[in-house]
Every structure is written in structure tokens, then in C-alpha cells.
Amino acid sequence: MGTIIKASMIIAIIGTLATKGITAKAEDILNKTQGVVDQANVSQLSTAVELYYLDHNSYPPAADGIQLINILENGRYIRNRPSNPSAFQYQMAAGSNDYILTLK
């Protein structure tokens, strides 16, 4: 009977270690996926900023990425708000002739 308990404990330990390894890998995959999604959102937001420029002859007057997303969303330049608006950094260049949009 002692052998069965030891075997059960070993199986439980292996299962726990395997589950922790899978969880860590899943978290890595989710983090990488979020990074890819954020990069795609930068591209989409840049397109929306250019459309805004065509309509207003200036870039959106926002102090940061969250304000930019609010302006674009309110103006119906984007339909789906990014899941993490604070991931974006937006800055207008001097004279409103250019802008910088990056990930933080």
C-alpha cells in the first residue's frame, strides 16, 4: 500500500509541474499575442488619424493615446476601441503638420 501512495504522489507532483509549465507557456503566448494586436492597432489608428486629417486639415488635438482614441471614436473614425488604450502614445509635432504614434 505504501508503494501506491508514493506512486500517486509522484503522479500528482508531475501533474502539478506540467500544469504550471502549461500555464506559464499560455501566459507567454497571450503576452506575445497582445503585442501583435497592439502593433496592428497602431497601424489602424494611423489610418484613422490620416482620415481625420483629411476631414479637418489638422491632426487630432490629443495629449496622449487615450485622448486620441476618444477623439477618433467620437468622430466615428474607429468602431472598436482597443482593449488597452493606455498602451498607445500619441504626440502632435510642432505646427500640427505631423504626429508620432507608438506603443509605450
ABEGO torsion letter per residue (X at the ends): XAAAAAAAAAAAAAAAAAAAAAAAAAAAAAAAAAAAAAAAAAAAAAAAAAAAAAAAGBBBBBABAAAAAAAAAAAGABABBBABAAABBBBBBBGGABBBBBBX
